[in-house]
């Protein structure tokens, strides 16, 4: 029975060590994920700024093309060409908006939620692990005491 207790204790300590390593690995991932989220938020802000600037540019281009189309002579041809350029660049603006929405809805928000959930889950597991480990150590000490009492009799 004494050997079984030692083997069980060694196994328990090995498992506790493995759990501790996994918990530390999960905890060390948090700063990297936070850094990635910060970079993603910066990209999101830059994209938003680019979209606003690009939209203002396209509005100005549209006004110029409208003026040029409503004139006589060769300026009308230039206006038509500017209209085509404006139309093609609206597609670019729409793509920028799709990228912005995709980064926000499909990357930043889900990762933030999962990162918060992971932090909480790892903390809960860590807390529960220490409680169980403490109980097990107390149980082993108690059983060792009982064994020593029985050996003395």
URPE-V177052 format. One record per residue. N is the residue number from 1. PHI is phi in radians with two decimals (* if undefined). PSI is psi in radians with two decimals (* if undefined). OMEGA is omega in radians with two decimals (none if undefined). Layout:
# URPE-V177052
N,PHI,PSI,OMEGA ; N,PHI,PSI,OMEGA
This chain:
# URPE-V177052
1,*,-0.57,-3.13 ; 2,-1.16,-0.71,3.12 ; 3,-1.16,-0.67,3.10 ; 4,-1.06,-0.71,3.13 ; 5,-1.13,-0.74,3.13 ; 6,-1.14,-0.76,3.12 ; 7,-1.11,-0.78,3.12 ; 8,-1.07,-0.71,-3.14 ; 9,-1.16,-0.76,3.12 ; 10,-1.09,-0.76,3.10 ; 11,-1.07,-0.75,-3.14 ; 12,-1.10,-0.74,3.12 ; 13,-1.16,-0.67,3.11 ; 14,-1.12,-0.80,3.11 ; 15,-1.12,-0.69,3.11 ; 16,-1.09,-0.70,3.11 ; 17,-1.14,-0.73,3.11 ; 18,-1.11,-0.79,3.12 ; 19,-1.05,-0.77,-3.13 ; 20,-1.05,-0.71,3.13 ; 21,-1.13,-0.75,3.12 ; 22,-1.10,-0.77,3.13 ; 23,-1.08,-0.73,3.12 ; 24,-1.15,-0.68,3.09 ; 25,-1.08,-0.75,3.12 ; 26,-1.12,-0.72,3.14 ; 27,-1.17,-0.62,-3.13 ; 28,-1.27,-0.32,3.11 ; 29,-1.30,-0.50,-3.08 ; 30,-0.97,-0.82,3.14 ; 31,-1.08,-0.62,3.13 ; 32,-1.18,-0.75,3.11 ; 33,-1.14,-0.72,3.10 ; 34,-1.08,-0.70,3.10 ; 35,-1.12,-0.75,3.11 ; 36,-1.09,-0.76,3.12 ; 37,-1.10,-0.70,3.12 ; 38,-1.11,-0.75,3.10 ; 39,-1.11,-0.67,3.11 ; 40,-1.15,-0.71,3.10 ; 41,-1.13,-0.68,3.08 ; 42,-1.11,-0.74,3.09 ; 43,-1.08,-0.75,3.13 ; 44,-1.04,-0.80,3.13 ; 45,-1.12,-0.72,3.11 ; 46,-1.13,-0.71,3.09 ; 47,-1.10,-0.74,3.13 ; 48,-1.07,-0.77,3.12 ; 49,-1.09,-0.74,3.12 ; 50,-1.10,-0.73,3.14 ; 51,-1.09,-0.78,3.14 ; 52,-1.09,-0.80,3.13 ; 53,-1.12,-0.75,-3.12 ; 54,-1.14,-0.68,3.10 ; 55,-1.11,-0.74,3.11 ; 56,-1.10,-0.72,3.09 ; 57,-1.05,-0.79,-3.13 ; 58,-1.16,-0.63,3.08 ; 59,-1.09,-0.76,3.11 ; 60,-1.13,-0.74,3.11 ; 61,-1.08,-0.71,3.11 ; 62,-1.10,-0.75,3.12 ; 63,-1.09,-0.74,3.12 ; 64,-1.12,-0.77,-3.11 ; 65,-1.14,-0.65,3.09 ; 66,-1.09,-0.78,3.12 ; 67,-1.08,-0.76,-3.10 ; 68,-1.20,-0.62,3.14 ; 69,-1.17,-0.60,-3.10 ; 70,-1.47,0.13,3.08 ; 71,-1.73,3.07,3.12 ; 72,-1.83,2.72,3.06 ; 73,1.55,-2.67,-3.05 ; 74,-1.21,-0.39,3.11 ; 75,-1.08,-0.50,3.12 ; 76,-1.13,-0.71,3.10 ; 77,-1.12,-0.71,3.10 ; 78,-1.11,-0.71,3.11 ; 79,-1.08,-0.72,3.11 ; 80,-1.10,-0.74,3.13 ; 81,-1.11,-0.74,3.11 ; 82,-1.12,-0.61,3.09 ; 83,-1.07,-0.77,3.13 ; 84,-1.11,-0.75,3.12 ; 85,-1.07,-0.77,3.12 ; 86,-1.04,-0.80,-3.12 ; 87,-1.09,-0.75,-3.14 ; 88,-1.16,-0.63,-3.12 ; 89,-1.35,-0.36,3.02 ; 90,-1.09,-0.58,3.09 ; 91,-1.12,-0.71,3.09 ; 92,-1.08,-0.74,3.11 ; 93,-1.06,-0.74,3.11 ; 94,-1.11,-0.67,3.10 ; 95,-1.13,-0.72,3.09 ; 96,-1.06,-0.72,3.12 ; 97,-1.13,-0.68,3.11 ; 98,-1.13,-0.73,3.11 ; 99,-1.09,-0.77,3.13 ; 100,-1.03,-0.86,3.14 ; 101,-1.10,-0.71,-3.13 ; 102,-1.12,-0.77,3.12 ; 103,-1.09,-0.74,-3.11 ; 104,-1.20,-0.95,-2.99 ; 105,-1.39,-0.60,-3.02 ; 106,-1.79,-0.16,-3.12 ; 107,-2.20,-1.08,-2.99 ; 108,-1.13,-0.94,-3.07 ; 109,-1.08,-0.86,3.12 ; 110,-1.09,-0.69,-3.14 ; 111,-1.17,-0.70,3.09 ; 112,-1.04,-0.82,-3.14 ; 113,-1.08,-0.81,-3.11 ; 114,-1.19,-0.60,3.13 ; 115,-1.16,-0.74,3.10 ; 116,-1.11,-0.78,3.12 ; 117,-1.09,-0.71,3.14 ; 118,-1.14,-0.77,3.13 ; 119,-1.02,-0.80,-3.13 ; 120,-1.13,-0.78,-3.11 ; 121,-1.10,-0.78,3.13 ; 122,-1.12,-0.73,3.12 ; 123,-1.10,-0.74,3.11 ; 124,-1.11,-0.78,3.12 ; 125,-1.10,-0.73,3.14 ; 126,-1.08,-0.77,3.13 ; 127,-1.10,-0.82,-3.14 ; 128,-1.10,-0.69,3.13 ; 129,-1.06,-0.80,-3.13 ; 130,-1.14,-0.63,3.08 ; 131,-1.10,-0.83,-3.13 ; 132,-1.13,-0.71,3.13 ; 133,-1.11,-0.72,3.11 ; 134,-1.11,-0.76,3.10 ; 135,-1.05,-0.77,-3.11 ; 136,-1.13,-0.76,3.12 ; 137,-1.09,-0.72,3.10 ; 138,-1.09,-0.75,3.13 ; 139,-1.11,-0.74,3.14 ; 140,-1.12,-0.75,3.10 ; 141,-1.06,-0.76,3.14 ; 142,-1.10,-0.80,-3.14 ; 143,-1.14,-0.65,3.09 ; 144,-1.10,-0.74,3.08 ; 145,-1.06,-0.75,3.12 ; 146,-1.11,-0.72,3.13 ; 147,-1.11,-0.77,3.14 ; 148,-1.09,-0.68,3.09 ; 149,-1.09,-0.76,-3.14 ; 150,-1.16,-0.64,3.14 ; 151,-1.17,-0.63,-3.14 ; 152,-1.21,-0.50,-3.14 ; 153,-1.33,*,none
